[in-house]
Amino acid sequence: MKATIGQQGGYALARPPRQISIRELLEALEGNLTPVSCLTPGDVCEIAANCQTQRVWRHIDDMIRQTLESVSLQDVLSLSKKKRS
């Protein structure tokens, strides 16, 4: 995003919508999308060494990221236009 300050200011995309993934957009707006904090880099979990579910959460996190990465902002805009037609 590019920001412009002033009366006519605002935000503009720094790249074309087809080059911006929904993952990038959501992370810019919401921050970390990791479903559980123990997968966040730097987070210390006391039971990580013996955790029975961490592998499952990591797989879910990977699937979410891959899916969000595979959809561009242009894809969403195109779907939105189709629904209005």
PDB file of N, CA, C and O in Angstrom, chain B, residues numbered from 101:
ATOM      1  N   MET B 101       0.830  -1.169   0.000  1.00  0.00           N
ATOM      2  CA  MET B 101       0.000   0.000   0.000  1.00  0.00           C
ATOM      3  C   MET B 101       0.881   1.241   0.000  1.00  0.00           C
ATOM      4  O   MET B 101       1.958   1.268   0.595  1.00  0.00           O
ATOM      5  N   LYS B 102       0.392   2.254  -0.680  1.00  0.00           N
ATOM      6  CA  LYS B 102       1.035   3.560  -0.658  1.00  0.00           C
ATOM      7  C   LYS B 102       0.101   4.514   0.072  1.00  0.00           C
ATOM      8  O   LYS B 102      -1.100   4.544  -0.197  1.00  0.00           O
ATOM      9  N   ALA B 103       0.647   5.283   0.987  1.00  0.00           N
ATOM     10  CA  ALA B 103      -0.159   6.248   1.727  1.00  0.00           C
ATOM     11  C   ALA B 103       0.199   7.656   1.283  1.00  0.00           C
ATOM     12  O   ALA B 103       1.368   7.979   1.074  1.00  0.00           O
ATOM     13  N   THR B 104      -0.820   8.483   1.145  1.00  0.00           N
ATOM     14  CA  THR B 104      -0.637   9.887   0.820  1.00  0.00           C
ATOM     15  C   THR B 104      -1.325  10.705   1.906  1.00  0.00           C
ATOM     16  O   THR B 104      -2.500  10.500   2.209  1.00  0.00           O
ATOM     17  N   ILE B 105      -0.577  11.628   2.481  1.00  0.00           N
ATOM     18  CA  ILE B 105      -1.108  12.456   3.558  1.00  0.00           C
ATOM     19  C   ILE B 105      -1.695  13.735   2.964  1.00  0.00           C
ATOM     20  O   ILE B 105      -1.196  14.256   1.967  1.00  0.00           O
ATOM     21  N   GLY B 106      -2.744  14.222   3.580  1.00  0.00           N
ATOM     22  CA  GLY B 106      -3.313  15.494   3.150  1.00  0.00           C
ATOM     23  C   GLY B 106      -4.774  15.380   2.804  1.00  0.00           C
ATOM     24  O   GLY B 106      -5.381  14.317   2.937  1.00  0.00           O
ATOM     25  N   GLN B 107      -5.337  16.498   2.354  1.00  0.00           N
ATOM     26  CA  GLN B 107      -6.758  16.574   2.069  1.00  0.00           C
ATOM     27  C   GLN B 107      -7.184  15.570   0.999  1.00  0.00           C
ATOM     28  O   GLN B 107      -8.257  14.978   1.111  1.00  0.00           O
ATOM     29  N   GLN B 108      -6.392  15.372  -0.002  1.00  0.00           N
ATOM     30  CA  GLN B 108      -6.698  14.407  -1.061  1.00  0.00           C
ATOM     31  C   GLN B 108      -5.972  13.083  -0.833  1.00  0.00           C
ATOM     32  O   GLN B 108      -5.834  12.273  -1.750  1.00  0.00           O
ATOM     33  N   GLY B 109      -5.513  12.876   0.392  1.00  0.00           N
ATOM     34  CA  GLY B 109      -4.730  11.691   0.728  1.00  0.00           C
ATOM     35  C   GLY B 109      -5.572  10.437   0.848  1.00  0.00           C
ATOM     36  O   GLY B 109      -6.795  10.462   0.717  1.00  0.00           O
ATOM     37  N   GLY B 110      -4.892   9.368   1.095  1.00  0.00           N
ATOM     38  CA  GLY B 110      -5.545   8.077   1.247  1.00  0.00           C
ATOM     39  C   GLY B 110      -4.557   6.966   0.975  1.00  0.00           C
ATOM     40  O   GLY B 110      -3.343   7.156   1.052  1.00  0.00           O
ATOM     41  N   TYR B 111      -5.092   5.812   0.657  1.00  0.00           N
ATOM     42  CA  TYR B 111      -4.260   4.651   0.384  1.00  0.00           C
ATOM     43  C   TYR B 111      -4.472   4.193  -1.049  1.00  0.00           C
ATOM     44  O   TYR B 111      -5.567   4.306  -1.599  1.00  0.00           O
ATOM     45  N   ALA B 112      -3.408   3.677  -1.641  1.00  0.00           N
ATOM     46  CA  ALA B 112      -3.483   3.112  -2.983  1.00  0.00           C
ATOM     47  C   ALA B 112      -2.665   1.832  -2.995  1.00  0.00           C
ATOM     48  O   ALA B 112      -1.712   1.683  -2.232  1.00  0.00           O
ATOM     49  N   LEU B 113      -3.041   0.925  -3.855  1.00  0.00           N
ATOM     50  CA  LEU B 113      -2.295  -0.327  -3.966  1.00  0.00           C
ATOM     51  C   LEU B 113      -0.925  -0.062  -4.565  1.00  0.00           C
ATOM     52  O   LEU B 113      -0.786   0.734  -5.494  1.00  0.00           O
ATOM     53  N   ALA B 114       0.085  -0.730  -4.028  1.00  0.00           N
ATOM     54  CA  ALA B 114       1.445  -0.566  -4.533  1.00  0.00           C
ATOM     55  C   ALA B 114       1.714  -1.480  -5.733  1.00  0.00           C
ATOM     56  O   ALA B 114       2.674  -1.281  -6.477  1.00  0.00           O
ATOM     57  N   ARG B 115       0.846  -2.485  -5.905  1.00  0.00           N
ATOM     58  CA  ARG B 115       0.965  -3.420  -7.033  1.00  0.00           C
ATOM     59  C   ARG B 115      -0.415  -3.658  -7.599  1.00  0.00           C
ATOM     60  O   ARG B 115      -1.414  -3.339  -6.954  1.00  0.00           O
ATOM     61  N   PRO B 116      -0.490  -4.217  -8.802  1.00  0.00           N
ATOM     62  CA  PRO B 116      -1.800  -4.555  -9.368  1.00  0.00           C
ATOM     63  C   PRO B 116      -2.509  -5.611  -8.508  1.00  0.00           C
ATOM     64  O   PRO B 116      -1.844  -6.441  -7.887  1.00  0.00           O
ATOM     65  N   PRO B 117      -3.855  -5.590  -8.462  1.00  0.00           N
ATOM     66  CA  PRO B 117      -4.612  -6.546  -7.641  1.00  0.00           C
ATOM     67  C   PRO B 117      -4.279  -8.007  -7.928  1.00  0.00           C
ATOM     68  O   PRO B 117      -4.354  -8.841  -7.026  1.00  0.00           O
ATOM     69  N   ARG B 118      -3.917  -8.329  -9.156  1.00  0.00           N
ATOM     70  CA  ARG B 118      -3.596  -9.731  -9.481  1.00  0.00           C
ATOM     71  C   ARG B 118      -2.289 -10.190  -8.820  1.00  0.00           C
ATOM     72  O   ARG B 118      -2.031 -11.389  -8.713  1.00  0.00           O
ATOM     73  N   GLN B 119      -1.477  -9.237  -8.381  1.00  0.00           N
ATOM     74  CA  GLN B 119      -0.197  -9.570  -7.743  1.00  0.00           C
ATOM     75  C   GLN B 119      -0.260  -9.518  -6.214  1.00  0.00           C
ATOM     76  O   GLN B 119       0.762  -9.671  -5.545  1.00  0.00           O
ATOM     77  N   ILE B 120      -1.448  -9.306  -5.665  1.00  0.00           N
ATOM     78  CA  ILE B 120      -1.602  -9.220  -4.208  1.00  0.00           C
ATOM     79  C   ILE B 120      -2.462 -10.395  -3.751  1.00  0.00           C
ATOM     80  O   ILE B 120      -3.623 -10.519  -4.140  1.00  0.00           O
ATOM     81  N   SER B 121      -1.881 -11.245  -2.931  1.00  0.00           N
ATOM     82  CA  SER B 121      -2.639 -12.398  -2.439  1.00  0.00           C
ATOM     83  C   SER B 121      -3.529 -11.976  -1.270  1.00  0.00           C
ATOM     84  O   SER B 121      -3.251 -11.001  -0.572  1.00  0.00           O
ATOM     85  N   ILE B 122      -4.584 -12.724  -1.083  1.00  0.00           N
ATOM     86  CA  ILE B 122      -5.475 -12.458   0.048  1.00  0.00           C
ATOM     87  C   ILE B 122      -4.725 -12.664   1.363  1.00  0.00           C
ATOM     88  O   ILE B 122      -5.023 -11.997   2.354  1.00  0.00           O
ATOM     89  N   ARG B 123      -3.762 -13.574   1.383  1.00  0.00           N
ATOM     90  CA  ARG B 123      -2.937 -13.756   2.588  1.00  0.00           C
ATOM     91  C   ARG B 123      -2.212 -12.460   2.927  1.00  0.00           C
ATOM     92  O   ARG B 123      -2.226 -12.022   4.077  1.00  0.00           O
ATOM     93  N   GLU B 124      -1.580 -11.844   1.930  1.00  0.00           N
ATOM     94  CA  GLU B 124      -0.862 -10.592   2.165  1.00  0.00           C
ATOM     95  C   GLU B 124      -1.802  -9.501   2.677  1.00  0.00           C
ATOM     96  O   GLU B 124      -1.478  -8.765   3.609  1.00  0.00           O
ATOM     97  N   LEU B 125      -2.956  -9.417   2.054  1.00  0.00           N
ATOM     98  CA  LEU B 125      -3.930  -8.404   2.426  1.00  0.00           C
ATOM     99  C   LEU B 125      -4.400  -8.600   3.869  1.00  0.00           C
ATOM    100  O   LEU B 125      -4.413  -7.651   4.652  1.00  0.00           O
ATOM    101  N   LEU B 126      -4.784  -9.824   4.217  1.00  0.00           N
ATOM    102  CA  LEU B 126      -5.260 -10.098   5.580  1.00  0.00           C
ATOM    103  C   LEU B 126      -4.171  -9.887   6.622  1.00  0.00           C
ATOM    104  O   LEU B 126      -4.441  -9.362   7.702  1.00  0.00           O
ATOM    105  N   GLU B 127      -2.940 -10.292   6.311  1.00  0.00           N
ATOM    106  CA  GLU B 127      -1.850 -10.090   7.267  1.00  0.00           C
ATOM    107  C   GLU B 127      -1.561  -8.603   7.462  1.00  0.00           C
ATOM    108  O   GLU B 127      -1.230  -8.174   8.567  1.00  0.00           O
ATOM    109  N   ALA B 128      -1.687  -7.812   6.386  1.00  0.00           N
ATOM    110  CA  ALA B 128      -1.474  -6.373   6.502  1.00  0.00           C
ATOM    111  C   ALA B 128      -2.552  -5.729   7.370  1.00  0.00           C
ATOM    112  O   ALA B 128      -2.273  -4.813   8.143  1.00  0.00           O
ATOM    113  N   LEU B 129      -3.777  -6.213   7.237  1.00  0.00           N
ATOM    114  CA  LEU B 129      -4.896  -5.631   7.987  1.00  0.00           C
ATOM    115  C   LEU B 129      -5.042  -6.199   9.391  1.00  0.00           C
ATOM    116  O   LEU B 129      -5.348  -5.466  10.332  1.00  0.00           O
ATOM    117  N   GLU B 130      -4.825  -7.504   9.535  1.00  0.00           N
ATOM    118  CA  GLU B 130      -5.121  -8.188  10.800  1.00  0.00           C
ATOM    119  C   GLU B 130      -3.893  -8.616  11.585  1.00  0.00           C
ATOM    120  O   GLU B 130      -3.992  -8.874  12.784  1.00  0.00           O
ATOM    121  N   GLY B 131      -2.736  -8.698  10.935  1.00  0.00           N
ATOM    122  CA  GLY B 131      -1.544  -9.198  11.609  1.00  0.00           C
ATOM    123  C   GLY B 131      -1.430 -10.706  11.434  1.00  0.00           C
ATOM    124  O   GLY B 131      -1.868 -11.259  10.425  1.00  0.00           O
ATOM    125  N   ASN B 132      -0.849 -11.350  12.404  1.00  0.00           N
ATOM    126  CA  ASN B 132      -0.601 -12.788  12.353  1.00  0.00           C
ATOM    127  C   ASN B 132      -1.908 -13.578  12.213  1.00  0.00           C
ATOM    128  O   ASN B 132      -2.856 -13.353  12.965  1.00  0.00           O
ATOM    129  N   LEU B 133      -1.953 -14.495  11.256  1.00  0.00           N
ATOM    130  CA  LEU B 133      -3.148 -15.298  11.015  1.00  0.00           C
ATOM    131  C   LEU B 133      -3.054 -16.710  11.598  1.00  0.00           C
ATOM    132  O   LEU B 133      -3.965 -17.518  11.418  1.00  0.00           O
ATOM    133  N   THR B 134      -1.980 -17.001  12.279  1.00  0.00           N
ATOM    134  CA  THR B 134      -1.767 -18.331  12.835  1.00  0.00           C
ATOM    135  C   THR B 134      -2.909 -18.695  13.783  1.00  0.00           C
ATOM    136  O   THR B 134      -3.260 -17.905  14.659  1.00  0.00           O
ATOM    137  N   PRO B 135      -3.498 -19.904  13.612  1.00  0.00           N
ATOM    138  CA  PRO B 135      -4.667 -20.278  14.415  1.00  0.00           C
ATOM    139  C   PRO B 135      -4.380 -20.520  15.895  1.00  0.00           C
ATOM    140  O   PRO B 135      -5.282 -20.387  16.723  1.00  0.00           O
ATOM    141  N   VAL B 136      -3.159 -20.867  16.237  1.00  0.00           N
ATOM    142  CA  VAL B 136      -2.785 -21.074  17.645  1.00  0.00           C
ATOM    143  C   VAL B 136      -1.437 -20.400  17.896  1.00  0.00           C
ATOM    144  O   VAL B 136      -0.556 -20.422  17.035  1.00  0.00           O
ATOM    145  N   SER B 137      -1.284 -19.814  19.054  1.00  0.00           N
ATOM    146  CA  SER B 137      -0.095 -19.002  19.332  1.00  0.00           C
ATOM    147  C   SER B 137       1.203 -19.798  19.359  1.00  0.00           C
ATOM    148  O   SER B 137       2.274 -19.237  19.126  1.00  0.00           O
ATOM    149  N   CYS B 138       1.125 -21.088  19.637  1.00  0.00           N
ATOM    150  CA  CYS B 138       2.375 -21.860  19.737  1.00  0.00           C
ATOM    151  C   CYS B 138       3.082 -22.007  18.382  1.00  0.00           C
ATOM    152  O   CYS B 138       4.245 -22.408  18.337  1.00  0.00           O
ATOM    153  N   LEU B 139       2.396 -21.687  17.285  1.00  0.00           N
ATOM    154  CA  LEU B 139       3.028 -21.745  15.967  1.00  0.00           C
ATOM    155  C   LEU B 139       3.674 -20.423  15.582  1.00  0.00           C
ATOM    156  O   LEU B 139       4.387 -20.348  14.581  1.00  0.00           O
ATOM    157  N   THR B 140       3.432 -19.390  16.362  1.00  0.00           N
ATOM    158  CA  THR B 140       3.992 -18.074  16.077  1.00  0.00           C
ATOM    159  C   THR B 140       5.481 -18.080  16.399  1.00  0.00           C
ATOM    160  O   THR B 140       5.876 -18.462  17.500  1.00  0.00           O
ATOM    161  N   PRO B 141       6.317 -17.656  15.434  1.00  0.00           N
ATOM    162  CA  PRO B 141       7.759 -17.609  15.708  1.00  0.00           C
ATOM    163  C   PRO B 141       8.050 -16.756  16.946  1.00  0.00           C
ATOM    164  O   PRO B 141       7.522 -15.655  17.100  1.00  0.00           O
ATOM    165  N   GLY B 142       8.896 -17.286  17.812  1.00  0.00           N
ATOM    166  CA  GLY B 142       9.259 -16.581  19.025  1.00  0.00           C
ATOM    167  C   GLY B 142       8.358 -16.873  20.210  1.00  0.00           C
ATOM    168  O   GLY B 142       8.708 -16.546  21.344  1.00  0.00           O
ATOM    169  N   ASP B 143       7.205 -17.481  19.970  1.00  0.00           N
ATOM    170  CA  ASP B 143       6.307 -17.821  21.073  1.00  0.00           C
ATOM    171  C   ASP B 143       6.865 -19.034  21.802  1.00  0.00           C
ATOM    172  O   ASP B 143       7.311 -19.993  21.171  1.00  0.00           O
ATOM    173  N   VAL B 144       6.841 -18.994  23.097  1.00  0.00           N
ATOM    174  CA  VAL B 144       7.369 -20.097  23.900  1.00  0.00           C
ATOM    175  C   VAL B 144       6.201 -20.869  24.495  1.00  0.00           C
ATOM    176  O   VAL B 144       5.382 -20.317  25.231  1.00  0.00           O
ATOM    177  N   CYS B 145       6.139 -22.143  24.169  1.00  0.00           N
ATOM    178  CA  CYS B 145       5.089 -23.003  24.704  1.00  0.00           C
ATOM    179  C   CYS B 145       5.747 -24.035  25.615  1.00  0.00           C
ATOM    180  O   CYS B 145       6.684 -24.722  25.209  1.00  0.00           O
ATOM    181  N   GLU B 146       5.266 -24.137  26.811  1.00  0.00           N
ATOM    182  CA  GLU B 146       5.857 -25.032  27.797  1.00  0.00           C
ATOM    183  C   GLU B 146       5.678 -26.504  27.455  1.00  0.00           C
ATOM    184  O   GLU B 146       6.472 -27.335  27.897  1.00  0.00           O
ATOM    185  N   ILE B 147       4.658 -26.845  26.681  1.00  0.00           N
ATOM    186  CA  ILE B 147       4.399 -28.260  26.388  1.00  0.00           C
ATOM    187  C   ILE B 147       4.708 -28.639  24.932  1.00  0.00           C
ATOM    188  O   ILE B 147       4.369 -29.738  24.493  1.00  0.00           O
ATOM    189  N   ALA B 148       5.345 -27.738  24.192  1.00  0.00           N
ATOM    190  CA  ALA B 148       5.596 -27.972  22.765  1.00  0.00           C
ATOM    191  C   ALA B 148       6.327 -29.289  22.502  1.00  0.00           C
ATOM    192  O   ALA B 148       6.031 -29.976  21.524  1.00  0.00           O
ATOM    193  N   ALA B 149       7.255 -29.635  23.345  1.00  0.00           N
ATOM    194  CA  ALA B 149       8.043 -30.854  23.125  1.00  0.00           C
ATOM    195  C   ALA B 149       7.184 -32.120  23.184  1.00  0.00           C
ATOM    196  O   ALA B 149       7.499 -33.115  22.530  1.00  0.00           O
ATOM    197  N   ASN B 150       6.108 -32.084  23.960  1.00  0.00           N
ATOM    198  CA  ASN B 150       5.245 -33.258  24.115  1.00  0.00           C
ATOM    199  C   ASN B 150       3.833 -33.042  23.568  1.00  0.00           C
ATOM    200  O   ASN B 150       2.929 -33.833  23.838  1.00  0.00           O
ATOM    201  N   CYS B 151       3.651 -31.984  22.808  1.00  0.00           N
ATOM    202  CA  CYS B 151       2.315 -31.630  22.317  1.00  0.00           C
ATOM    203  C   CYS B 151       1.837 -32.640  21.270  1.00  0.00           C
ATOM    204  O   CYS B 151       2.532 -32.926  20.296  1.00  0.00           O
ATOM    205  N   GLN B 152       0.651 -33.163  21.495  1.00  0.00           N
ATOM    206  CA  GLN B 152       0.071 -34.146  20.581  1.00  0.00           C
ATOM    207  C   GLN B 152      -0.655 -33.491  19.406  1.00  0.00           C
ATOM    208  O   GLN B 152      -0.927 -34.149  18.401  1.00  0.00           O
ATOM    209  N   THR B 153      -0.967 -32.217  19.523  1.00  0.00           N
ATOM    210  CA  THR B 153      -1.774 -31.566  18.486  1.00  0.00           C
ATOM    211  C   THR B 153      -1.012 -30.557  17.642  1.00  0.00           C
ATOM    212  O   THR B 153      -1.539 -30.072  16.640  1.00  0.00           O
ATOM    213  N   GLN B 154       0.203 -30.235  18.020  1.00  0.00           N
ATOM    214  CA  GLN B 154       0.947 -29.203  17.290  1.00  0.00           C
ATOM    215  C   GLN B 154       1.107 -29.552  15.810  1.00  0.00           C
ATOM    216  O   GLN B 154       1.002 -28.672  14.955  1.00  0.00           O
ATOM    217  N   ARG B 155       1.357 -30.803  15.505  1.00  0.00           N
ATOM    218  CA  ARG B 155       1.522 -31.216  14.113  1.00  0.00           C
ATOM    219  C   ARG B 155       0.227 -30.993  13.317  1.00  0.00           C
ATOM    220  O   ARG B 155       0.264 -30.568  12.162  1.00  0.00           O
ATOM    221  N   VAL B 156      -0.899 -31.280  13.944  1.00  0.00           N
ATOM    222  CA  VAL B 156      -2.195 -31.068  13.300  1.00  0.00           C
ATOM    223  C   VAL B 156      -2.417 -29.582  13.055  1.00  0.00           C
ATOM    224  O   VAL B 156      -2.823 -29.186  11.963  1.00  0.00           O
ATOM    225  N   TRP B 157      -2.150 -28.749  14.078  1.00  0.00           N
ATOM    226  CA  TRP B 157      -2.309 -27.303  13.921  1.00  0.00           C
ATOM    227  C   TRP B 157      -1.379 -26.751  12.845  1.00  0.00           C
ATOM    228  O   TRP B 157      -1.765 -25.868  12.079  1.00  0.00           O
ATOM    229  N   ARG B 158      -0.161 -27.268  12.788  1.00  0.00           N
ATOM    230  CA  ARG B 158       0.790 -26.801  11.771  1.00  0.00           C
ATOM    231  C   ARG B 158       0.261 -27.143  10.366  1.00  0.00           C
ATOM    232  O   ARG B 158       0.371 -26.335   9.444  1.00  0.00           O
ATOM    233  N   HIS B 159      -0.304 -28.327  10.217  1.00  0.00           N
ATOM    234  CA  HIS B 159      -0.882 -28.735   8.929  1.00  0.00           C
ATOM    235  C   HIS B 159      -2.059 -27.817   8.561  1.00  0.00           C
ATOM    236  O   HIS B 159      -2.166 -27.376   7.417  1.00  0.00           O
ATOM    237  N   ILE B 160      -2.926 -27.535   9.514  1.00  0.00           N
ATOM    238  CA  ILE B 160      -4.061 -26.642   9.275  1.00  0.00           C
ATOM    239  C   ILE B 160      -3.557 -25.251   8.890  1.00  0.00           C
ATOM    240  O   ILE B 160      -4.066 -24.640   7.951  1.00  0.00           O
ATOM    241  N   ASP B 161      -2.568 -24.760   9.610  1.00  0.00           N
ATOM    242  CA  ASP B 161      -1.981 -23.454   9.315  1.00  0.00           C
ATOM    243  C   ASP B 161      -1.412 -23.424   7.896  1.00  0.00           C
ATOM    244  O   ASP B 161      -1.629 -22.461   7.160  1.00  0.00           O
ATOM    245  N   ASP B 162      -0.692 -24.467   7.514  1.00  0.00           N
ATOM    246  CA  ASP B 162      -0.130 -24.547   6.160  1.00  0.00           C
ATOM    247  C   ASP B 162      -1.229 -24.529   5.103  1.00  0.00           C
ATOM    248  O   ASP B 162      -1.100 -23.855   4.081  1.00  0.00           O
ATOM    249  N   MET B 163      -2.301 -25.264   5.344  1.00  0.00           N
ATOM    250  CA  MET B 163      -3.404 -25.322   4.384  1.00  0.00           C
ATOM    251  C   MET B 163      -4.098 -23.961   4.255  1.00  0.00           C
ATOM    252  O   MET B 163      -4.441 -23.538   3.151  1.00  0.00           O
ATOM    253  N   ILE B 164      -4.297 -23.292   5.365  1.00  0.00           N
ATOM    254  CA  ILE B 164      -4.913 -21.961   5.336  1.00  0.00           C
ATOM    255  C   ILE B 164      -4.029 -21.001   4.549  1.00  0.00           C
ATOM    256  O   ILE B 164      -4.515 -20.272   3.684  1.00  0.00           O
ATOM    257  N   ARG B 165      -2.742 -21.003   4.846  1.00  0.00           N
ATOM    258  CA  ARG B 165      -1.809 -20.099   4.158  1.00  0.00           C
ATOM    259  C   ARG B 165      -1.762 -20.384   2.653  1.00  0.00           C
ATOM    260  O   ARG B 165      -1.782 -19.456   1.844  1.00  0.00           O
ATOM    261  N   GLN B 166      -1.702 -21.652   2.285  1.00  0.00           N
ATOM    262  CA  GLN B 166      -1.661 -22.011   0.865  1.00  0.00           C
ATOM    263  C   GLN B 166      -2.925 -21.555   0.144  1.00  0.00           C
ATOM    264  O   GLN B 166      -2.867 -21.040  -0.973  1.00  0.00           O
ATOM    265  N   THR B 167      -4.060 -21.751   0.793  1.00  0.00           N
ATOM    266  CA  THR B 167      -5.330 -21.352   0.189  1.00  0.00           C
ATOM    267  C   THR B 167      -5.389 -19.838   0.025  1.00  0.00           C
ATOM    268  O   THR B 167      -5.730 -19.344  -1.050  1.00  0.00           O
ATOM    269  N   LEU B 168      -5.061 -19.103   1.078  1.00  0.00           N
ATOM    270  CA  LEU B 168      -5.096 -17.645   1.000  1.00  0.00           C
ATOM    271  C   LEU B 168      -4.072 -17.097   0.013  1.00  0.00           C
ATOM    272  O   LEU B 168      -4.296 -16.059  -0.609  1.00  0.00           O
ATOM    273  N   GLU B 169      -2.955 -17.793  -0.127  1.00  0.00           N
ATOM    274  CA  GLU B 169      -1.920 -17.376  -1.077  1.00  0.00           C
ATOM    275  C   GLU B 169      -2.363 -17.623  -2.515  1.00  0.00           C
ATOM    276  O   GLU B 169      -1.927 -16.923  -3.429  1.00  0.00           O
ATOM    277  N   SER B 170      -3.223 -18.614  -2.718  1.00  0.00           N
ATOM    278  CA  SER B 170      -3.645 -18.978  -4.079  1.00  0.00           C
ATOM    279  C   SER B 170      -4.758 -18.078  -4.627  1.00  0.00           C
ATOM    280  O   SER B 170      -5.103 -18.164  -5.805  1.00  0.00           O
ATOM    281  N   VAL B 171      -5.311 -17.228  -3.783  1.00  0.00           N
ATOM    282  CA  VAL B 171      -6.386 -16.332  -4.211  1.00  0.00           C
ATOM    283  C   VAL B 171      -5.855 -14.900  -4.215  1.00  0.00           C
ATOM    284  O   VAL B 171      -5.302 -14.429  -3.221  1.00  0.00           O
ATOM    285  N   SER B 172      -6.028 -14.219  -5.341  1.00  0.00           N
ATOM    286  CA  SER B 172      -5.548 -12.838  -5.433  1.00  0.00           C
ATOM    287  C   SER B 172      -6.682 -11.863  -5.151  1.00  0.00           C
ATOM    288  O   SER B 172      -7.857 -12.229  -5.167  1.00  0.00           O
ATOM    289  N   LEU B 173      -6.313 -10.638  -4.896  1.00  0.00           N
ATOM    290  CA  LEU B 173      -7.305  -9.587  -4.719  1.00  0.00           C
ATOM    291  C   LEU B 173      -8.133  -9.455  -5.994  1.00  0.00           C
ATOM    292  O   LEU B 173      -9.333  -9.190  -5.923  1.00  0.00           O
ATOM    293  N   GLN B 174      -7.514  -9.633  -7.151  1.00  0.00           N
ATOM    294  CA  GLN B 174      -8.242  -9.575  -8.422  1.00  0.00           C
ATOM    295  C   GLN B 174      -9.308 -10.668  -8.491  1.00  0.00           C
ATOM    296  O   GLN B 174     -10.409 -10.429  -8.985  1.00  0.00           O
ATOM    297  N   ASP B 175      -8.989 -11.854  -8.004  1.00  0.00           N
ATOM    298  CA  ASP B 175      -9.973 -12.948  -7.972  1.00  0.00           C
ATOM    299  C   ASP B 175     -11.209 -12.539  -7.175  1.00  0.00           C
ATOM    300  O   ASP B 175     -12.338 -12.769  -7.608  1.00  0.00           O
ATOM    301  N   VAL B 176     -10.991 -11.939  -6.021  1.00  0.00           N
ATOM    302  CA  VAL B 176     -12.104 -11.524  -5.163  1.00  0.00           C
ATOM    303  C   VAL B 176     -12.905 -10.415  -5.832  1.00  0.00           C
ATOM    304  O   VAL B 176     -14.135 -10.428  -5.796  1.00  0.00           O
ATOM    305  N   LEU B 177     -12.217  -9.461  -6.437  1.00  0.00           N
ATOM    306  CA  LEU B 177     -12.913  -8.376  -7.125  1.00  0.00           C
ATOM    307  C   LEU B 177     -13.741  -8.910  -8.290  1.00  0.00           C
ATOM    308  O   LEU B 177     -14.860  -8.452  -8.524  1.00  0.00           O
ATOM    309  N   SER B 178     -13.193  -9.872  -9.013  1.00  0.00           N
ATOM    310  CA  SER B 178     -13.916 -10.467 -10.144  1.00  0.00           C
ATOM    311  C   SER B 178     -15.158 -11.212  -9.670  1.00  0.00           C
ATOM    312  O   SER B 178     -16.215 -11.109 -10.294  1.00  0.00           O
ATOM    313  N   LEU B 179     -15.045 -11.963  -8.575  1.00  0.00           N
ATOM    314  CA  LEU B 179     -16.203 -12.677  -8.013  1.00  0.00           C
ATOM    315  C   LEU B 179     -17.275 -11.695  -7.556  1.00  0.00           C
ATOM    316  O   LEU B 179     -18.469 -11.934  -7.733  1.00  0.00           O
ATOM    317  N   SER B 180     -16.839 -10.605  -6.974  1.00  0.00           N
ATOM    318  CA  SER B 180     -17.778  -9.594  -6.498  1.00  0.00           C
ATOM    319  C   SER B 180     -18.558  -8.981  -7.661  1.00  0.00           C
ATOM    320  O   SER B 180     -19.762  -8.748  -7.548  1.00  0.00           O
ATOM    321  N   LYS B 181     -17.885  -8.723  -8.763  1.00  0.00           N
ATOM    322  CA  LYS B 181     -18.545  -8.151  -9.941  1.00  0.00           C
ATOM    323  C   LYS B 181     -19.544  -9.135 -10.536  1.00  0.00           C
ATOM    324  O   LYS B 181     -20.622  -8.733 -10.974  1.00  0.00           O
ATOM    325  N   LYS B 182     -19.195 -10.424 -10.557  1.00  0.00           N
ATOM    326  CA  LYS B 182     -20.083 -11.451 -11.109  1.00  0.00           C
ATOM    327  C   LYS B 182     -21.365 -11.545 -10.293  1.00  0.00           C
ATOM    328  O   LYS B 182     -22.442 -11.727 -10.862  1.00  0.00           O
ATOM    329  N   LYS B 183     -21.271 -11.424  -8.970  1.00  0.00           N
ATOM    330  CA  LYS B 183     -22.454 -11.536  -8.108  1.00  0.00           C
ATOM    331  C   LYS B 183     -23.400 -10.362  -8.318  1.00  0.00           C
ATOM    332  O   LYS B 183     -24.614 -10.517  -8.185  1.00  0.00           O
ATOM    333  N   ARG B 184     -22.856  -9.181  -8.648  1.00  0.00           N
ATOM    334  CA  ARG B 184     -23.693  -8.014  -8.872  1.00  0.00           C
ATOM    335  C   ARG B 184     -24.400  -8.060 -10.217  1.00  0.00           C
ATOM    336  O   ARG B 184     -25.403  -7.375 -10.414  1.00  0.00           O
ATOM    337  N   SER B 185     -23.893  -8.854 -11.135  1.00  0.00           N
ATOM    338  CA  SER B 185     -24.481  -8.914 -12.492  1.00  0.00           C
ATOM    339  C   SER B 185     -25.750  -9.714 -12.519  1.00  0.00           C
ATOM    340  O   SER B 185     -26.365  -9.861 -13.576  1.00  0.00           O
TER     341      SER B 185
END
